[in-house]
Amino acid sequence: MSVFRVKKTLVRTVLVVGFAAGLSATLQGCFLAVAGAAGGSALVATDRRTLGAQTEDRELQVKALSQISQNLPDNAHVNVAVFNRRVLLTGEVAGDVSKQRAETIVRGLNNVSTIVNELTIMPASSFSSRTNDTYLETRVKTALIAEKNISANNFKVVAERGSVYLMGLVTMDEGNRGADVASRVPGVVQVVKVFQYIQPAEATAAAAAAGTAPVAASQPDANAATVGAIPDSSVSSRPLEQQAPAPVTNSNAVHPGNPKATTP
């Protein structure tokens, strides 16, 4: 093979690889859906949100975090979770001005339907507290997966200083069951329900559209790796030890968003 042909082949290979990388970044969500289906989870397929809503939620989270970090003091610790255009703010801020400022920033984003402002006025939590919250989220998710009467895919779990916030599109019964499961996980201080409720008929229709039974989606492949899991010594197939149920409440910090706002 001539030197010219070798160079031409190398250039063509580089172009193909570059195109594949760009396509991978653009269609990451699609690849994740296919990978999930191959692993037995099919998270996107069993999510009750539309694919467009899932994409929009991710974009809202990125925009909110970016703008809050730019406009709030450095000592503020704000976490943002988004589910079906409902934005949950948790963490710690120095005062009410910062708390309201964070909410105003979110309200200025396009297509925010509801804001749940659970920010607390107090010093920022420690690194060890945040690490424990991450661990607690994993334990709650594990407990939800183990519960046979609900699908863990319908719940989004957020932990902050031992308090667990549950988001999702669920029926009243599913929400109560999920909250009860979370309340019994060791280390949970309280459970706060931030659900958007749907009727049982809507849940059945969503399951039929996805081609799965309502509960079957919560049963993962036993051999599949769990993303973001705690080391094997902390999570096993054994039942989680139980504690007296933590108190369960509904969030009283639910405020209207601004669906027609223009992103600044």
C-alpha positions as CSV (number, residue, x, y, z in Angstrom):
1,M,0.0,0.0,0.0
2,S,1.4,3.4,-0.9
3,V,2.1,6.2,1.6
4,F,-0.7,8.3,0.0
5,R,-3.2,5.5,0.5
6,V,-2.1,5.0,4.1
7,K,-2.6,8.7,4.9
8,K,-5.9,8.7,3.1
9,T,-7.1,5.7,5.2
10,L,-5.9,7.3,8.4
11,V,-7.7,10.6,7.6
12,R,-10.9,8.7,6.8
13,T,-10.7,6.7,10.1
14,V,-10.2,9.9,12.1
15,L,-13.3,11.5,10.4
16,V,-15.4,8.4,11.1
17,V,-14.3,8.3,14.8
18,G,-15.0,12.0,15.2
19,F,-18.4,11.7,13.6
20,A,-19.3,8.7,15.9
21,A,-18.2,10.6,19.0
22,G,-20.4,13.6,18.0
23,L,-23.3,11.4,17.2
24,S,-22.8,9.6,20.6
25,A,-23.0,12.9,22.5
26,T,-26.1,14.0,20.6
27,L,-28.0,10.8,21.0
28,Q,-26.7,9.9,24.4
29,G,-30.3,9.6,25.7
30,C,-31.2,7.1,22.9
31,F,-28.1,5.0,23.6
32,L,-29.0,4.9,27.3
33,A,-32.5,3.8,26.5
34,V,-31.1,1.0,24.3
35,A,-28.5,0.0,26.9
36,G,-31.2,0.0,29.6
37,A,-33.5,-2.2,27.5
38,A,-30.6,-4.7,26.9
39,G,-29.9,-4.8,30.6
40,G,-33.6,-5.5,31.5
41,S,-34.3,-2.1,33.0
42,A,-35.5,0.0,30.1
43,L,-35.7,3.1,32.3
44,V,-36.7,5.5,29.5
45,A,-39.4,3.1,28.3
46,T,-40.9,2.7,31.7
47,D,-40.7,6.4,32.7
48,R,-44.2,7.9,32.8
49,R,-42.8,11.2,31.5
50,T,-42.6,11.7,27.8
51,L,-39.2,11.5,26.2
52,G,-39.5,15.3,25.5
53,A,-40.3,15.9,29.2
54,Q,-37.3,13.9,30.3
55,T,-35.0,15.9,28.0
56,E,-36.5,19.1,29.2
57,D,-36.0,18.2,32.8
58,R,-32.3,17.6,32.3
59,E,-31.9,20.9,30.6
60,L,-33.8,22.7,33.3
61,Q,-31.6,21.2,36.0
62,V,-28.4,22.2,34.2
63,K,-29.7,25.8,33.6
64,A,-30.9,26.2,37.2
65,L,-27.7,25.0,38.8
66,S,-25.6,27.2,36.5
67,Q,-27.6,30.3,37.1
68,I,-27.9,29.8,40.9
69,S,-24.2,29.2,41.3
70,Q,-23.5,32.4,39.4
71,N,-25.9,34.6,41.3
72,L,-25.8,33.3,44.9
73,P,-23.0,33.7,47.4
74,D,-20.2,31.1,47.4
75,N,-21.3,29.9,50.9
76,A,-24.7,28.8,49.5
77,H,-25.2,25.1,49.0
78,V,-28.2,24.5,46.6
79,N,-29.2,21.3,45.0
80,V,-31.7,21.1,42.1
81,A,-33.8,18.1,41.2
82,V,-36.4,18.3,38.3
83,F,-39.2,15.9,37.5
84,N,-41.9,16.6,34.9
85,R,-41.1,20.4,35.0
86,R,-41.5,20.4,38.8
87,V,-38.3,21.9,40.4
88,L,-37.2,20.9,43.9
89,L,-34.6,23.1,45.7
90,T,-32.8,21.7,48.7
91,G,-29.7,22.6,50.6
92,E,-28.6,25.5,52.8
93,V,-28.4,29.3,52.3
94,A,-27.3,32.1,54.5
95,G,-30.6,34.0,54.6
96,D,-34.1,34.5,53.2
97,V,-32.8,36.9,50.5
98,S,-30.7,34.0,49.0
99,K,-33.6,31.6,49.4
100,Q,-36.0,33.8,47.5
101,R,-33.3,34.7,45.0
102,A,-32.8,31.0,44.1
103,E,-36.6,30.6,43.6
104,T,-36.8,33.7,41.5
105,I,-34.0,32.4,39.2
106,V,-35.8,29.1,38.7
107,R,-39.1,30.9,38.0
108,G,-37.4,32.8,35.2
109,L,-36.5,29.6,33.4
110,N,-38.8,28.5,30.6
111,N,-41.4,25.8,31.2
112,V,-41.1,25.5,35.0
113,S,-44.6,24.4,36.1
114,T,-44.0,24.3,39.9
115,I,-41.2,25.2,42.4
116,V,-40.8,23.3,45.7
117,N,-38.5,25.5,47.8
118,E,-37.2,23.4,50.6
119,L,-34.0,25.4,51.1
120,T,-33.0,25.8,54.8
121,I,-31.5,29.0,56.3
122,M,-28.4,27.6,58.0
123,P,-24.7,27.0,57.4
124,A,-23.8,24.8,54.5
125,S,-23.8,21.0,55.3
126,S,-20.5,19.3,55.8
127,F,-18.8,17.0,53.2
128,S,-19.5,14.0,55.5
129,S,-23.2,14.9,55.6
130,R,-23.4,15.1,51.8
131,T,-21.7,11.8,51.5
132,N,-24.2,10.2,53.9
133,D,-27.0,11.7,51.9
134,T,-25.7,10.0,48.7
135,Y,-25.4,6.8,50.6
136,L,-29.0,7.2,51.9
137,E,-30.4,7.9,48.4
138,T,-28.9,4.6,47.3
139,R,-30.4,2.7,50.2
140,V,-33.8,4.2,49.6
141,K,-33.7,3.3,45.9
142,T,-32.6,-0.3,46.9
143,A,-35.6,-0.5,49.2
144,L,-38.0,0.7,46.6
145,I,-36.6,-1.8,44.1
146,A,-37.2,-4.6,46.6
147,E,-40.8,-3.6,47.2
148,K,-43.0,-5.8,45.0
149,N,-46.1,-3.6,44.9
150,I,-44.5,-0.6,43.2
151,S,-42.1,0.3,40.4
152,A,-38.9,2.1,41.6
153,N,-38.7,3.7,38.1
154,N,-41.6,5.9,39.1
155,F,-39.8,7.6,42.0
156,K,-37.0,10.2,42.1
157,V,-35.2,10.2,45.4
158,V,-33.4,13.2,46.9
159,A,-31.7,13.2,50.3
160,E,-30.7,16.3,52.3
161,R,-29.3,16.1,55.8
162,G,-31.1,12.8,56.4
163,S,-34.4,14.0,55.0
164,V,-35.7,12.1,52.0
165,Y,-37.7,13.9,49.3
166,L,-39.7,11.7,46.9
167,M,-40.7,13.0,43.5
168,G,-42.6,11.3,40.7
169,L,-45.7,10.7,38.7
170,V,-47.6,8.3,41.0
171,T,-51.0,7.3,42.1
172,M,-52.0,8.1,45.7
173,D,-51.6,4.5,46.7
174,E,-48.1,4.2,45.0
175,G,-47.0,7.4,46.7
176,N,-48.1,6.2,50.2
177,R,-46.4,2.8,49.7
178,G,-43.2,4.4,48.4
179,A,-43.1,6.9,51.3
180,D,-43.7,4.1,53.8
181,V,-40.8,2.1,52.3
182,A,-38.5,5.1,52.5
183,S,-39.5,5.9,56.1
184,R,-38.3,2.5,57.3
185,V,-34.8,2.8,55.8
186,P,-32.2,3.2,58.6
187,G,-30.9,6.8,58.8
188,V,-33.9,8.5,57.3
189,V,-34.9,11.4,59.5
190,Q,-38.1,12.2,57.7
191,V,-39.8,11.6,54.3
192,V,-41.3,14.6,52.4
193,K,-43.7,13.8,49.5
194,V,-43.3,16.1,46.5
195,F,-45.3,13.9,44.2
196,Q,-47.5,14.8,41.2
197,Y,-50.5,12.5,41.5
198,I,-52.2,10.7,38.6
199,Q,-55.3,8.5,38.5
200,P,-54.9,4.7,38.5
201,A,-56.4,4.6,35.0
202,E,-53.6,6.9,33.8
203,A,-51.0,4.6,35.4
204,T,-52.5,1.6,33.6
205,A,-52.5,3.4,30.3
206,A,-48.9,4.4,30.7
207,A,-47.9,0.9,31.5
208,A,-49.8,-0.4,28.4
209,A,-48.1,2.2,26.2
210,A,-44.7,1.1,27.4
211,G,-45.6,-2.5,26.8
212,T,-44.8,-3.5,30.4
213,A,-46.8,-4.4,33.5
214,P,-46.9,-1.6,36.1
215,V,-44.8,-3.5,38.6
216,A,-42.5,-5.5,36.3
217,A,-40.4,-2.5,35.5
218,S,-39.2,-2.4,39.1
219,Q,-37.4,-5.8,38.8
220,P,-33.9,-5.2,37.5
221,D,-31.5,-7.7,36.0
222,A,-29.9,-9.4,38.9
223,N,-26.5,-9.5,37.1
224,A,-26.6,-5.9,36.0
225,A,-24.4,-3.3,37.6
226,T,-26.1,-0.5,39.6
227,V,-25.0,3.0,38.5
228,G,-23.7,5.0,41.5
229,A,-24.0,2.1,43.9
230,I,-22.3,1.9,47.2
231,P,-19.4,-0.7,47.4
232,D,-20.5,-4.3,47.6
233,S,-19.9,-4.5,51.4
234,S,-22.6,-1.9,51.9
235,V,-25.3,-3.2,49.5
236,S,-26.3,-6.8,49.1
237,S,-29.3,-8.9,48.3
238,R,-30.1,-9.3,52.0
239,P,-33.1,-7.3,53.3
240,L,-32.3,-3.9,54.8
241,E,-32.4,-3.7,58.5
242,Q,-35.5,-2.0,59.7
243,Q,-36.1,1.1,61.9
244,A,-39.2,2.6,63.4
245,P,-40.9,4.5,60.6
246,A,-39.7,8.1,60.2
247,P,-42.4,10.8,60.0
248,V,-43.9,11.3,56.6
249,T,-45.2,14.7,55.4
250,N,-46.3,16.5,52.3
251,S,-44.2,19.5,51.3
252,N,-45.8,22.8,52.3
253,A,-43.3,24.8,50.2
254,V,-45.0,24.3,46.8
255,H,-45.1,27.5,44.7
256,P,-46.3,28.2,41.2
257,G,-43.7,28.4,38.4
258,N,-43.9,30.4,35.2
259,P,-44.5,28.1,32.2
260,K,-44.5,31.0,29.8
261,A,-41.3,32.7,31.1
262,T,-38.5,33.4,28.7
263,T,-35.1,32.0,29.7
264,P,-32.8,34.9,30.5
